[in-house]
Amino acid sequence: MNSVILGIESSCDDTSAAVIVDGVLRSNVIASQKVHEAYGGVVPELASRAHQQNIVPVVSEALRQANVKPSELSAIAFTRGPGLLGSLLVGVSFAKGMAIGLNKPIVDVNHLHAHVLSHFIKKEESDEVPEFPFMCLLISGGNSQIILVKDYNDMTILGQTIDDAAGEAFDKCAKVMGLPYPGGPHIDRLAQTGDAKRFKFSKPNIPGYDYSFSGLKTSFLYTLRDAKKENPNFVEENINDLAASLQKTIIDILIKKLDLAVKDYPVKHVAIGGGVSANSGVRDAISEFCKKRNIKAWIPERSFTTDNAAMVAIAGYFKYKDNQFCSLDLPPYARVEV
């Protein structure tokens, strides 16, 4: 009997639905929200309203592309958190209502775990996947974590950010450079032709595996402030070198803690996930890191690095196989307690 899982993702500003049949992806539909660009960041109220407009057509299209009828679903998986509470409520409420109408079980998914399990999304049954245990560097706009993945539903967070995440550092620094939101992709683009050794920014000295990016952000802001006093066009004239130096500093911080974790917890596979894993510099650095240590690197497709329902569906698929269902009274959560 086929296991047919519908995944629903609405944790931030992308409405997405996907269908996975017996572990193989059949569809993955995403509706992005452009309305936030004018505000330099995601506006929660506008995001939740857009989710309400998008969720019905997005789910309908995902089912159509997968050639699956609602009655054929085995379970409905949804992102329960963390994320924007108003946005989450739209997806959670829709999933519960659909489950009640179809008399189907529901599976709640942790958004961060879904990013980790994105490496198990298969387009073909023969696609390769990581071997347990493996180390995952999860880097996104709101999270920077080093996770030891022992099984599909058994993960241990070894370290995480104590303030800003890597994605926040990219976006906030990009904003003061006058770049559009989201700033990370623009930094990545400009860094391609910049001198990464031109500028030096502060690096944190945090014990253990935890991350900190607030000091880097402050150092970057002070550098720009002082330089612009002497030359008002400093940013425009040096924007490529600034981007390259900033990107290299963030990557150095990420790699240093990952190296420490891999030494203490030897693994044969290392993966990255989350929105920042789309950054070309990060992808190259991880590939080089693993090559030097004879470790297999798992670099996700860029389409699976941002928020998407395919990762929610695959996470739900593995919980479904373990009979880890949830009740209809479980509320969404904005933050996860570690």
N, C-alpha and C positions, 0 to 999 in steps of 0.2 A: 504494500500500500504506500502511495506517495505521501511524503511530508511536504505540504504546501504552506509556506509561511509568508504572510504579508507583513512588511516592516514599515513603520511610520516614524518619520523624524521631523521634529519641529522645535528643537531646543533653542534656536537663535533666529536667524533671518532667512533660512532656506526651508521651504516646505518640500518634503520628499517622501516618496513611497516606492517600495521595491517588492518584488516577488522572487522567492527562492524555492525551487522544487528539488527536494532530495540533495540539498547542499549546492545546487548549481543555479547561478543567477539567470533569471528569465527577463527581468526588467528593472530599470532604476530611473525614475523620473524625478527631476528636480526643478522647482520653480524658485528662482532667485529674486530678491527684492532690491531694486535700484533706488528706492526712495531714500535710503539712508545716506547715500553719497553726499548729498547737499549738507548734511549735518556733521560730517566727519566722524561718524560712528553710528552704531545701531541704536535707534530710538525704540525702546521696549513697547510702547503703546502702538506705534505704527507697525511694528513687527507682528504683534498678536492680531491686529486687524487684517493684515495681509495674509496671515495664515488662515484666517476664517474664510477669506475669499478663495484661497488656492487649494485647500485640502481636498474638497470634493472632486474637482477636475483632475487633480494630481493622482489621487487614489484610483479613480476611474480609468485614467490613462495607463497606469501601471498594470492594472488587471487586464486591460485590453491588449497591451503589448505582450503580456505573458500568456495570453489566450487562456486565462483562468476565470472561472465564474466565482462569485463570492461564496456560493454554497460549497465549492470544492476546497476552500481553505481549511487547513488543519488547525491553525492558530493565528492570532494577530499579535505581533510584537510591536512595542512602542517605546520611544525614549521617555523614561520617567524623570531623568535628571542626570547630572546637573545642567542648568541652563537658565534662560529667562523664564520666570514663573508664568507670565501671561502667555508666552509662546508655547510652553510645555502644556499648559491647560488645554489648548486647542487640540493638540495631537492626542493627549491622554483621553480627553472627553470623547473625541471622535472614535478612537479605538474601542473604548468601553461601549459606546452606543452601538457601534457596528457589531461587536461581539454579542451584545444582548439580542440584537435583531436576528443574528444568524445562529445564535446558540453555540458560539465557538469559545474556546478558552483564550485567555490573554497572557502574554508574557511581558514583564517589565524589563527594560534594558538600561543598564548604566551607560551613559553616552561615552565615557572614557574607555570602558571595557570594549565597547563597539569599535572604537578607533583601533585598539590593539588587535581585535579579531578581523579587521578588514583584510588582513593578509590571508585569510581563509576563504575569501570570496572567490569562487571558481566560475569561470565562464565555460569551461569544459570539465568534464569529470576527471580528466587526466592531468589537470593543472597541479603543479607542485605547491606545497605549503610548508611552513616552518615546522621543525621538529621540537618537541618539548624536551627539557625546558629551554626557553630562549629569553634573551633580554630585549626589552622594547623601550626605546626612547620616544616618549609621547610628548610632542611639542605643538602647541596650538596658541590661539589668541589668549586663552585664559588659563592654560595649564602647561607646566613643564614637569614631567615625571620620568623617573627611571623605574621600570616595572619588571620584576622577575615573573615570567609567565610559566607556570608549572602545568597548567591544563586549561581547557576552554573556559572553565568556570572557577579556576584557582589561580589567582594573581596576588602578588605581594608588592606593594609600593615601597621601594627602597629609599627613594629620595624624591623631593618635589620642591617647587618654588616656595619661598617664604614671603615673597612680595609680588613683584611683577613677573609675568611669564615672558618667554622669549618673544611670542607674537605681540604682546603689549609693548615690549621694548622697540620692536620694529615699527609698529604703528605710531607710537607716541613720538619717536624720534623723526619719523617721516613727516609727521604733522608740523613740527617746528621747522622742517626743511621746506615746507610749502607744498608737499606732495599730496595727491588725493588719497581718500580712504577707499579701500584698505591700503596702507602704505607698504606692507611687506613686499608685494610683487613689484612695486616701483623701485624699492631699494635693490631688490635682486636684479632687476633690469639694468639699473645704472651701475651697479657694482661690476658688471661684465667688462667694462672698459675703464675701471678705476684702479688706482694704486692702493692696494690693501695695507701697505706698510707706511703710508704717508702720515697718518694720524694715530696717536696712541690714546686709548681710553681706559679708564679704571676697570680692573677686574676684581671680583669679590674674593674674599678669603673666608669662605663658609665651611665649617667642618662637616665631615661625612659626605653624604650623597646629595644633600639639598642644594637648591639653586637660589640665586638672588640676581636680579637684573636692575634693581632700583639705583644702585650706585653707578652702573654703566650709563643709565639714562641721565642721571644728574651730571656726570662727567661730560657727556655729549652736549647737554644743554649749556653748560658753562663754557665749553670750548667755542660753541657758536656765538654765545653772548659776547665773550671777550673779543673774538675775532671780528665781529660785526661793528664793534666800537671803532676799530681802526679802518675797516673796509666794509661799508654797508652792502656791497655786492659779494661778500665772501662766500656765501652759500652757493649762489648761482655760478661763481667762477670755479668752485671746487666740489661741486655736488657729486661727481662720479667718484672722486677719491674719498669723500666723506662716506658715501654709501658703501664702498668697498671695505673701508677700514671698520665701519660699524658692523657690517656683516661678518667679517673675519673675527672680530672680538666676540660676538655672540656665539659663533661656531666654536671658537676656542673654549669658551666657558662650558658649552654643552659637552664637547668631547672630553674635557678634563675629568668631569664627574662620571661620564660613561666609562672611561678607561679604568677609573678606580673601581667601579662596580663589577666590571668584567674580570678584573684581577681577583677580586674577593669572591666572586661567584662565577667560576669558569663555565662558559657555555660555548657551543659550537655555532650558534645562530644568533644574530643581532638584527632587530627590526626597528624601523622608525614609523611613526604615525602622527596624524594630526595635520592641521593646516600648514604649519611651518615646514613639514616634511616635503612640501612641494617646492621649497626653495632650492635652486640649483646648486648653490654653494654647500648647503647642508647635505644634499644628496651625494655630491662629489666627496665631501669630507667623510661621510659614513662609509662609502665604498672604499676609500683609501684606508680608513681606520681598520676595516675588516680584512682588507687584503694584506696589510702588514702583520696581522695577528692570525692569519689563516682561519678566519671565521667567515661563514657564509652571511652575506648581507641581504636583507630583505627590504627593498625599496618599493613602496606602493605606487600603483598607477596614480597619476595626478588627480584623476576623476574620483579616486577613493580617499584622497587626503582631506578634502573639505567635508563638511557635514553632508551626509547622504544616507538614504534609507537602506542601501545594500548592506552596509555594515550593521545596521540595526536588525535587519532580517537574518543575517548569518549568526549574529549573537543570539537572537531569538530562537533560531534553529537548534543550536546546541543546548540551550536551556529547555527547549521543547523535548529533545531527545532524553534529557535527564528528568523529565516530568517536573520541571521547576516553573509552575504556573503561579499566577498571583490572583488575588481577590479583587473584586470590583471597587472596593472601598479604599484602595491604596491611593494616596494623593501624590502629585508630582513634588519634586524637591529641587530647590534652586541651587543648593550646595550639597556636597557630599562630605560627611564627617569621616576623617581618616583616623 
